[in-house]
Amino acid sequence: MKKMTRRQALGAAAATLGAGLVGSLSPGEQALSSAAAAADRTESASGSLLPDVWGADFMPQWSAPDDLQKNLTVGTTPVRLACNAHPIIARSWSGKERRPWEEQIKAVRDGGYTATESFAWGWDEEHVKDSDIREILQLCTSLDVEFYTLHVWANIIHPDPEERARIHRLHADAVATAERLGMKFILTHTGGRHPENKDTPHPLNHTRETWQMSVDAVKKILKDTAGSQVKLAFEAVNSCNNNTPQSHLRLMEDVGDERVKVTLDPCNMLHPGTIFRTTELLDQCFDMLGEDILYCHAKDKAWNEMMPHFEGVALGQGTMDYETYLARLSRMETPRVLYIEHLPDELYPPSKKHLEDTASRLGVSIYA
């Protein structure tokens, strides 16, 4: 599975990929792109980067085509499951002592999962000694648990220069910790302009200027960690500028470094134009990004109100097409982790069961 080039992506979208991409084209390319958009009106009609269903028309084409055919061809690659109810915590924030490593890692297996992750905080050498690292790695090996990433939930383009510098140092520390733990990547985000929360919508988040700020920040973090093989796997966030498979592709190309990769979260790409077309969205993600997808998030959303407000629900209770999701993961070259997140504790077991039942019906192998 190979990722598309930007020119191939432009063709696949049947028109322009949006103002953020058009701004980098030559005047001649912009004219051609504008002409194609006027003729087909793909983006204005569908409200997304998916193709129109019945051609240019008066109506937002937010419903899937009647003749949509799923490709549920199953591969031989197993899928590992993880859940954010069972992370590894390096340092307790409640004033209590950290739970023993063995207790934490056994809890992953006892919950029926074979992979886990952690937040990037608390892994400094003052709190986690080399002996701790050896113990963690030995436990993960003996219990067959893949400890695969650190999540750096922070704003790399924070408006405050001092806070932004601190966050860049945090990323450098996370890369160093990932090396200690033998991880291949850390999880991060392109950030936003809001001063309090990177995920809060801001009127400047989708400007070309903000995009360039994100690109520059990624380049700086890569420069600060030059020589490392640990990759940065960026997660889409719909309120920020990286929120489509096309933007993931563009980020990799604009930064121009093989260490920039993808954490696939299709739910974070949902809006009225895609929430009922998740089969097409998933296929577009896997077709464009391919093996650059390092791991995946599992959530589900339901649109139950007049205005766009998507409610998080147990897997299988929303619109996400987990048949296509699991089938595509089974066709990857190597096993990926599928991480269930952002649910009340009582909804994790039925969500896990939905994945397992769907996989069993399709013939997709869930690891261990």
Buried (B, 14 or more C-beta within 10 A) or exposed (E): EEBBEBEBBBEBBBBBBBEBBBEBBEEEBBEBBBEBBEEBBBBBBBBBBBBBBEEBEEEEBBEBBEEEEEEBEBBEBBBBBBBBBBBBBBBEEEEEEBEEBBEBBBBBBEBBBBBBBBBBBBBEEEEBEEEBBEBBBEBBEEBEBBBBBBBBBBBBBBBEEEEBEEBBEBBBBBBBBBEBBEBBBBBBBBBBBBEEEBBEEBEEBBBBEBBBBBBBBBBBBBEEBEEBEBBBBBBBBBBBBBBBBBBBBBBBBBBEBEBBBBBBBBBBBBBBBBBBBBBBBBBBBBBBBBBBBBBBBBBBBBBEEEEEEBEBBBBBBBBBBBBBBBBBBBBBEEBBBBBBBEBEEEBBBEBBBBBBEBBEEBEBBBBE
